C-alpha cells in the first residue's frame, strides 16, 4: 500500500498522525522521488526514519544542463 503524505504533514501535525490508521501501521521507510536538498531529509532522519530518494535536485540539474551539450 502506498500512502502519499507530505513530510510537513508527517512531522509538523502530530495530531494527524495520532488520529490516523497511517500512524497505527507505522513508518518503515520514507521514499522521496526528488530530494530537494532543502533540509527535509535531515529533519525526517532526525525523527528516526530511514530516508531514500530516487534522485537529488543537483542530479536533476546536472542532467538538464548536460542535455544541451
NORMO-V299295 format. One record per residue. N is the residue number from 1. RES is the residue in one letter. PSI is psi in whole degrees, 0 to 359 (none if undefined). NEAR is the number of other C-alpha atoms within 12 Angstrom. D_FIRST is the distance of its C-alpha to the first C-alpha in Angstrom with 2 decimals. Layout:
# NORMO-V299295
((N & RES & PSI & NEAR & D_FIRST) (N & RES & PSI & NEAR & D_FIRST))
This chain:
# NORMO-V299295
((1 & X & 133 & 6 & 0.00) (2 & X & 128 & 11 & 3.80) (3 & X & 124 & 17 & 6.50) (4 & X & 119 & 14 & 9.93) (5 & X & 150 & 19 & 12.85) (6 & X & 155 & 18 & 16.16) (7 & X & 328 & 26 & 17.59) (8 & X & 318 & 17 & 20.43) (9 & X & 316 & 19 & 18.41) (10 & X & 319 & 27 & 17.00) (11 & X & 323 & 25 & 20.45) (12 & X & 330 & 17 & 22.95) (13 & X & 78 & 16 & 21.79) (14 & X & 333 & 16 & 21.50) (15 & X & 322 & 13 & 22.07) (16 & X & 310 & 18 & 18.80) (17 & X & 319 & 22 & 16.90) (18 & X & 335 & 17 & 19.23) (19 & X & 18 & 13 & 18.77) (20 & X & 156 & 16 & 15.04) (21 & X & 331 & 12 & 12.42) (22 & X & 317 & 21 & 10.66) (23 & X & 320 & 20 & 13.84) (24 & X & 330 & 12 & 13.87) (25 & X & 325 & 15 & 10.67) (26 & X & 155 & 15 & 12.36) (27 & X & 124 & 22 & 11.94) (28 & X & 315 & 15 & 12.21) (29 & X & 150 & 19 & 12.89) (30 & X & 125 & 31 & 13.21) (31 & X & 126 & 25 & 13.20) (32 & X & 139 & 23 & 15.49) (33 & X & 309 & 17 & 16.58) (34 & X & 125 & 21 & 20.13) (35 & X & 110 & 24 & 21.77) (36 & X & 353 & 19 & 24.50) (37 & X & 45 & 17 & 26.52) (38 & X & 18 & 13 & 27.42) (39 & X & 354 & 13 & 26.68) (40 & X & 317 & 27 & 23.05) (41 & X & 313 & 28 & 22.03) (42 & X & 322 & 20 & 24.87) (43 & X & 319 & 20 & 24.07) (44 & X & 318 & 27 & 20.51) (45 & X & 325 & 18 & 21.97) (46 & X & 335 & 13 & 24.69) (47 & X & 356 & 19 & 22.25) (48 & X & 11 & 15 & 21.38) (49 & X & 148 & 21 & 18.05) (50 & X & 138 & 18 & 17.78) (51 & X & 135 & 24 & 17.58) (52 & X & 136 & 20 & 17.24) (53 & X & 147 & 19 & 18.28) (54 & X & 318 & 15 & 18.54) (55 & X & 153 & 18 & 21.97) (56 & X & 164 & 19 & 24.38) (57 & X & 320 & 18 & 26.52) (58 & X & 319 & 15 & 29.56) (59 & X & 320 & 17 & 28.22) (60 & X & 313 & 18 & 27.48) (61 & X & 320 & 15 & 31.00) (62 & X & 317 & 14 & 32.63) (63 & X & 321 & 14 & 31.21) (64 & X & 315 & 12 & 32.26) (65 & X & 329 & 11 & 35.74) (66 & X & 342 & 10 & 36.22) (67 & X & 336 & 9 & 35.53) (68 & X & 352 & 8 & 38.93) (69 & X & none & 7 & 40.90))
